[in-house]
């Protein structure tokens, strides 16, 4: 079967790098990038690009038919910190966009769907250390609630209609190619920018707030890895736990000081601290490693080196 990929939300933090990697793998013309507005990134100039609203089911269907799309990566979402400011807007975007894509798959207009979940599905009652694949999930943020509901719908569409939908729960993601996108873990991107520019960073999370994190290259590898895996290998149809490393602001600061000894970190906590306090500190992802061969590559110090080298 010929593969033609549609990425919805291609200009976002993950979408930008995912688009580039998929085009490298399958050829520029086989990967259609879309977003609600045109960005100045290379994804617009290096392959097919369409303005597309993830809430507009007819427009999505038109693009699917026009380009003979076989699989969709739905990357459009409103992230945790932004969603707390606009709860209904976040809920509507995160849920409607998912239904639009699941319906297309149900009607056999596409063969395969990727939809990202998040560690935000967990809550204050979840075991915080080495959080299991199946556990208590009582999210306390709009983003987390929408992601948990989305997981249930993905599983439902698989069980009821046989929709081949695949998902992973992203931890905090760190990249040098795009600016922070309104997430609680975004301090771990911003800190590198500020370290180079001002030799100082004011953290909105406390020194010891440990959260699961991942370098973007590993996240892209996992995303493509789960989509490439044989259908029978995918045993979980809500969403897979995914893990690479866990660290806190103090530990990132120490890692940066190995390269910029004069770097200083200060703390001024805001509403995002309450969000982070409800999330796990470390994640058990044995199931993903067993089912479809997931392996992470990057550690904190390796990531720090790459971030500083590239941002320079």
Secondary structure, DSSP 8 states (H G I E B T S, - for coil): ----EEEETTTSHHHHHHHHHHHHHH-GGGEEEEESS--SSHHHHSS-EEE--TT-HHHHHHHHHHHT--EEEE-----HHHHHHSHHHHHHHHHHHHHHHHHHHHTTS-SEEEE-EEGGG--TTS--SSB-SS------SHHHHHHHHHHHHHHHHHHHH---EE-EEE-EEE-SSS---S-GGGHHHHHHHHHHHHSEEEESS-TT--EEEEEHHHHHHHHHHHHHS-GGG---SS-EE--SEEE-HHHHHHHHHTT-TT-EEEE---THHHHHTTS-SSB--HHHHHHH-------HHHHHHHHHHHH-
